[in-house]
């Protein structure tokens, strides 16, 4: 019994150290959080998500994976859906003002959120809350009192605000209110710890300020590393450079294969279940054989969100399609009318997310019908054939 207990303690200590280090940018206050984790006390761990899009990408899944680590150690996780704050818009790390979302759009985006989250965390042991429940009840006097906790100089010194102001761009007072509301969320749910991406650090620390205002114990803060997308910029739904966790296996595999070689190890570290020791052994292989290393990465990621069998099929499909040319064997089919707009077909089948994305891809020559570039937003189909969007998206049109 004694030896078994030692093994269990060692395992928990390893889990705690991994939680505190792997993919972590900053912890405030680390000594306090580590002490709490080792005490065996059950902590209330908060993660807030604003439903600004309908899909969760693997960059946002990094904090979900960290949330699962807390859950596996027996802590209570609170998944806070910002159905109210999404209306206001989070200015964190934004180079321009984020538009306000309508209630209808937020409701639409929320439809599939819980199922997607369930791919990573144990839904049965998670608590889901909506911040409209308390934020809608605040009156103007209460908001003014909360605003007293911050100064204008603190707000304008934020990097993204400062950069925008230096360029002469507008920053609205509405954007100043966001961290105040996020901080009040921590009061409402009695958070012991709040986690988020590194771009959220100011907002997460705001929770401590608002908790102090109400004479409550202040939460610890853990931020995770940010992930670059398929074009090398920060992964962002608005930029379309994302790998969504609900992407079909073939599409997910192909997107991973399009990554820059210098991102391979970072993706292994932040997005897979391989141990750091296994990842370390792959570092030398990246320089000597980046393609096969990236294929292993693609298999690992597809397996997490689909299955091992799906990852193997996706790899076979990738080899047949992109190494040998042509379209995938299992390309989706759709019926269309003669003269139907290509844009309409792609929107209906979700090969493009918007008219704007279609225009951008068409301008880049990335939309083709039977290997002929589509020209103009008014382009139509006149016969059956395969439409290719970019390198990985296909649809077979039956006229």
C-alpha angles and dihedrals in degrees: 000000000000094000092047090053091052091052091050093050091048091050092051091048090052090050091050093050091048090049091052097045117023110094091347121139102180140353122200109218102005099173091051094048093046091051091051093048092051093047093069091235113147108241130203106235117198128203119174123203124185109208095229091145136025096239134058114222126208091255090063089041089068091078090043089055089050089049088054090054089057089047092052088055090057101260125142112249122204115200104202115199111204099216088150100038090048087066089057096042129230111254094193112136091348119143091203139025113287113230120242114255124227121240089243093055092048091050090051092049092051096056097095102021098105094050090051093047088050090065087073112021132046102256093196091063097040129092117219119202135172119219094213085077092075107012094061089057096057113107126213093262091054092048090050091052091051091048088058087072091072136051129221090239090058090053099045091047090064106114097237093046092045092050092050093046091048088055091050094250122145125258114192127216086237089069091054089059096058100081089046091057093044089050091051088054088064090054093048095054099033094238119198093185133016123196132192145135119302090255087065096061096109092049093046092052088049086067089063091050094051092044089054089050088060093043092247128140110273120246124238116239129221122184126192131213120271120242127224117229133226092287096048095254123108108294106259134164090217090058094046093227094121139124104212120209089229095051113125112265094251093050093046092050092048093049092052089051090055092061122113112261092239090064096056098093092042090054091048089052099045103030109034140061096234114125119251088247091057091046091050090056090055095056095084091044092059093066095043099039112009095162097059091041090053090048088055089050091051091050092050094050096044090048091055095054099030123009142285090259091052091050091053092049091047090053092050089048091049092051093047094045106037103025095043101027130237133080129307117275092235096047111159117252128215134179120237140174124245106266095021115148116259087219091057093050093049094047093048091051094042095239087132125028099212148002087258093057090049091053092049094048093044090052089051091051090242097131115078137173112206089342092307116118116248110234122201135002090266093061114135138193117246100174142017117284147113123291114205121200114194115318102311112031121087137168127181111218118209112198 
